[in-house]
Amino acid sequence: MADMRDRHEQDTHQMTEKLEREVVAEEAQAVELLEADRERKLRELKDRHAAELAARSKDMSPEEVQQVFEERCLSCCSKMFKCFFNSVNAFCYT
């Protein structure tokens, strides 16, 4: 009877450890998926901003381009991500 009880306790302990490892692995996978999705959205947003600025800047002065950039940057940053202003590339990294 004591052997059965010990065996049951060992099985319970092993199952608990296995479940804990599975939960940790699932959480890590979920975090990776969320991060990948966030990075994809960020890339798409950067591409859209660059394309928009390139299209609009053809007929605009540098001051007008900067104004459009600043307006666009402020409006999008308040919605989703932090803005990383990069004046060299002249578009918003949001």
C-alpha positions in Angstrom: 0.0 0.0 0.0 2.8 2.4 0.8 4.4 1.6 -2.5 1.2 2.5 -4.3 1.0 5.8 -2.4 4.7 6.6 -3.2 4.1 5.7 -6.9 1.0 7.9 -7.0 2.9 10.8 -5.4 5.7 10.4 -7.9 3.3 10.3 -10.8 1.5 13.3 -9.6 4.7 15.2 -9.1 6.0 14.3 -12.6 2.7 15.2 -14.2 2.7 18.6 -12.4 6.2 19.3 -13.6 5.3 18.3 -17.2 2.3 20.6 -17.2 4.3 23.5 -15.8 6.9 23.0 -18.6 4.1 22.9 -21.2 2.6 26.1 -19.9 6.0 27.9 -20.0 6.6 26.7 -23.5 3.1 27.8 -24.7 3.6 31.2 -23.1 7.0 31.6 -24.8 5.5 30.7 -28.1 2.6 33.1 -27.6 5.1 35.9 -26.8 7.1 35.1 -29.9 4.0 35.2 -32.1 2.9 38.5 -30.7 6.4 40.0 -31.2 6.5 38.7 -34.8 3.1 40.2 -35.5 4.1 43.5 -33.9 7.3 43.7 -36.0 5.3 42.9 -39.1 2.8 45.7 -38.4 5.7 48.0 -37.7 7.4 47.2 -41.0 4.1 47.7 -42.9 3.5 51.0 -41.3 7.1 52.2 -42.0 6.7 51.2 -45.6 3.4 53.0 -45.9 4.9 56.1 -44.4 7.9 56.1 -46.7 5.7 55.5 -49.7 3.3 58.3 -48.7 6.1 60.7 -48.0 7.8 59.9 -51.3 4.6 60.3 -53.3 3.7 63.6 -51.6 7.1 65.1 -51.6 7.5 65.3 -55.4 5.7 68.5 -55.6 6.4 69.9 -52.2 9.1 72.1 -50.7 11.3 70.7 -48.0 9.4 72.7 -45.4 6.1 71.3 -46.6 7.5 67.8 -46.5 8.7 68.3 -42.9 5.3 69.6 -41.9 3.5 66.6 -43.5 5.9 64.3 -41.8 5.4 65.9 -38.4 1.6 65.9 -38.7 1.6 62.2 -39.8 4.1 61.2 -37.1 2.0 62.8 -34.4 -1.2 61.4 -35.5 0.0 57.8 -35.9 2.1 57.7 -32.8 -0.8 58.5 -30.6 -2.6 55.4 -32.0 -0.1 52.5 -31.9 3.6 52.8 -31.2 6.2 55.1 -29.9 7.7 57.3 -32.5 11.4 57.0 -33.2 12.1 60.2 -35.1 14.8 59.7 -37.7 15.6 63.0 -39.5 18.1 61.3 -41.8 15.5 59.1 -43.5 12.8 61.7 -43.0 10.0 59.4 -42.1 8.4 58.2 -39.0 9.4 54.9 -37.5 6.1 54.0 -35.8 
